[in-house]
Amino acid sequence: MGLVLAAGMHVQSDPADAQSRIYLRVAPEIGGITVEHTKRVTIQGGSSSSTSSSSGPSLLGNLSAGLDLSLSRNWFVGGEVEGVVSSRRKLEGTISPTPNGNVHDVWPGQWDYRNLAGTGGNILLGRGVAAGLAQVYALGGLRRSWTEFATGGTNPETGVAGEDRERLGRWSWGIGAGTTLRLKRPVDVRVRYFRSLTDWVVDVPDVRLDYRYKTKGVLISVGLRLFG
């Protein structure tokens, strides 16, 4: 199971007495992820490509800390930083061949995708409601994730299989919404949608292999405020 470390700071104030507030938020992130993988083979000026996708659950942990600044009429703006560790759950798919009789045909093969860890930051904009007993807010931000990519192919004439595997950093952007309930122990609930695009090129003599991974998903988290 992954553990996300995030640092977020909230500053909140009454019109009469502005007060800054720092919080630490710990939460699991649970949701679904879809990865679309495209493999393009270029030989002697010609190219062929094949695409497949795979979907599955995603499980991470989240620890965040930040600062919110109170504005007028119960509005606030805030910022967070975070760190992420994934459950290392792997998505797998199959690339279909392009049997057109070309030297640049895509061979059949397996591919996989596995998240490892990440860091990031968010900007929040929200408002206090219910006489200060709750907050609602929108958020947006970027996350830098380290991911293991792999894609393979099997020569249909000889049965010889090969694989390219690499660990790469990828940027994903996300938007979402949340609410904080001011209970005895404050509870924070969020829903976040994210997308990323990663390109990876392998050049060998007379052959160029272009790999593309489009990632998207939705994460839901229910966190506790340790202080603030």
C-alpha positions in Angstrom: 0.0 0.0 0.0 1.3 3.4 -0.9 1.9 6.3 1.5 1.7 9.8 0.3 3.5 12.6 2.2 2.1 16.0 1.6 2.6 19.3 3.4 -0.2 21.7 3.5 -0.6 25.0 5.3 -4.0 26.7 6.1 -4.3 30.3 7.2 -7.8 31.2 8.4 -9.1 34.3 10.1 -12.0 36.2 11.5 -12.6 39.7 10.1 -11.5 41.0 13.5 -8.5 38.7 14.2 -6.7 37.0 11.3 -5.0 33.8 12.3 -2.8 31.4 10.3 -3.2 27.7 10.7 -0.8 24.9 9.7 -2.2 21.4 9.3 -0.9 18.0 8.6 -3.2 15.7 6.6 -2.9 11.9 6.4 -5.1 9.9 4.0 -5.3 6.9 1.7 -6.2 7.6 -2.0 -8.4 5.0 -3.6 -9.7 5.1 -7.1 -9.4 3.8 -10.7 -6.8 4.4 -13.3 -6.8 3.8 -17.1 -3.6 3.7 -19.2 -3.6 3.8 -23.0 -0.3 2.6 -24.6 0.7 3.2 -28.2 3.7 1.6 -29.8 5.1 2.9 -33.1 7.7 1.2 -35.2 9.7 3.2 -37.8 12.0 1.4 -40.3 13.3 2.7 -43.7 11.1 5.7 -43.6 7.8 3.8 -43.0 6.0 3.2 -39.8 3.2 1.3 -38.1 1.5 1.7 -34.8 -0.8 -0.2 -32.5 -2.7 0.9 -29.4 -4.3 -0.8 -26.4 -5.6 0.2 -23.0 -5.9 -1.3 -19.6 -7.8 -0.2 -16.4 -7.6 -1.2 -12.8 -7.7 0.0 -9.2 -5.2 2.5 -7.7 -4.2 2.6 -4.0 -1.9 5.2 -2.5 -1.3 6.9 0.9 -1.2 10.7 1.4 0.4 12.9 4.0 0.1 16.7 3.3 0.9 20.0 5.0 0.3 23.6 3.9 -0.9 27.1 4.6 -4.3 28.8 4.1 -4.8 32.5 4.1 -8.2 33.9 5.1 -9.9 36.4 2.8 -13.0 38.4 3.4 -16.5 36.9 3.7 -15.2 33.5 4.9 -13.1 32.9 1.7 -9.6 31.4 2.0 -6.7 30.5 -0.3 -4.1 27.9 0.5 -1.2 25.9 -0.7 0.1 22.4 -0.2 3.1 20.3 -0.9 2.9 16.5 -0.9 4.9 13.3 -1.3 3.4 10.0 -2.6 4.3 6.3 -2.4 2.1 3.8 -4.4 0.9 0.3 -3.6 3.0 -0.7 -6.7 0.0 -2.3 -8.2 0.7 -3.2 -11.9 -1.5 -2.7 -14.9 -0.9 -5.1 -17.8 -2.0 -5.0 -21.5 -1.5 -6.6 -24.8 -0.3 -4.9 -28.0 -2.0 -6.4 -31.1 0.2 -6.9 -34.2 -0.1 -5.1 -37.5 0.3 -8.1 -39.9 0.4 -6.1 -43.1 3.6 -7.7 -44.5 5.7 -4.5 -43.9 9.2 -4.5 -42.5 7.9 -2.0 -40.0 5.0 -4.0 -38.7 4.3 -4.0 -34.9 4.9 -7.4 -33.4 2.5 -8.8 -30.8 3.6 -8.3 -27.2 2.8 -7.6 -23.5 3.2 -4.2 -21.8 2.9 -3.1 -18.1 2.8 0.0 -16.0 3.6 0.4 -12.4 3.6 3.6 -10.2 6.3 3.9 -7.6 6.4 7.2 -5.7 5.9 10.9 -6.3 5.8 14.5 -5.0 3.7 17.5 -5.9 1.8 20.6 -4.8 -1.8 22.0 -4.9 -3.5 25.4 -4.7 -6.8 25.6 -2.8 -9.6 28.1 -2.9 -12.6 27.7 -0.7 -15.0 29.1 1.8 -16.2 28.4 5.3 -19.9 27.3 5.6 -22.3 26.2 8.3 -21.2 28.9 10.7 -17.5 27.8 10.5 -18.2 24.1 11.1 -17.1 23.1 7.6 -15.2 24.3 4.6 -15.7 23.6 0.9 -13.0 24.2 -1.6 -11.7 23.6 -5.1 -8.1 22.5 -5.8 -5.7 22.2 -8.6 -2.0 21.1 -8.9 0.8 19.1 -10.4 2.3 15.8 -9.3 5.7 14.4 -10.3 5.5 10.6 -10.3 8.2 8.0 -10.8 6.7 5.1 -12.9 8.1 1.9 -14.4 7.1 1.3 -18.0 7.6 -1.9 -20.0 6.7 -3.0 -23.5 7.6 -6.1 -25.4 7.3 -7.8 -28.8 7.7 -11.3 -30.2 9.0 -11.9 -33.7 6.2 -14.0 -35.3 8.7 -15.7 -37.7 11.3 -16.8 -35.2 9.4 -16.7 -31.9 12.2 -14.6 -30.3 10.8 -12.2 -27.7 12.3 -8.9 -26.5 11.4 -6.2 -24.0 12.2 -2.6 -23.3 11.8 -1.5 -19.6 12.5 1.9 -18.1 11.8 4.0 -15.0 10.8 7.5 -15.8 9.5 10.6 -14.1 6.1 11.9 -15.4 4.1 15.0 -14.7 0.4 14.8 -14.1 -2.1 17.6 -13.6 -5.1 17.3 -11.4 -8.2 19.1 -10.4 -10.8 18.4 -7.7 -13.0 19.4 -4.9 -13.1 18.8 -1.2 -14.7 19.5 2.2 -13.4 19.7 5.7 -15.7 18.9 8.6 -14.7 20.5 11.9 -15.3 17.6 14.1 -13.4 16.7 17.3 -10.8 15.4 14.9 -11.2 17.3 11.6 -12.0 15.1 8.7 -11.1 16.1 5.1 -12.8 14.4 2.0 -11.5 14.9 -1.5 -12.2 13.8 -5.1 -9.5 14.4 -7.7 -9.3 13.8 -11.4 -5.8 13.6 -13.0 -4.2 13.1 -16.4 -0.7 12.6 -17.8 1.2 11.9 -21.0 4.5 10.2 -21.2 6.6 9.6 -24.3 9.6 7.3 -24.4 11.9 6.7 -27.5 14.3 3.8 -28.2 16.7 4.3 -31.1 18.7 1.3 -32.3 20.4 1.0 -35.7 17.9 1.3 -38.5 14.9 1.1 -36.1 13.1 3.7 -34.0 10.5 2.7 -31.4 8.2 5.3 -30.0 6.2 4.5 -26.9 3.4 6.7 -25.6 1.4 6.2 -22.3 -1.7 8.3 -21.7 -2.9 8.0 -18.1 -6.1 9.3 -16.4 -8.1 8.4 -13.4 -10.1 9.5 -10.4 -9.0 9.3 -6.8 -11.1 9.6 -3.6 -9.4 10.3 -0.2 -10.7 10.6 3.3 -8.1 12.2 5.5 -7.6 13.2 9.1 -6.0 16.5 10.3 -3.3 15.7 12.8 -3.2 19.4 13.9 -4.5 22.6 12.7 
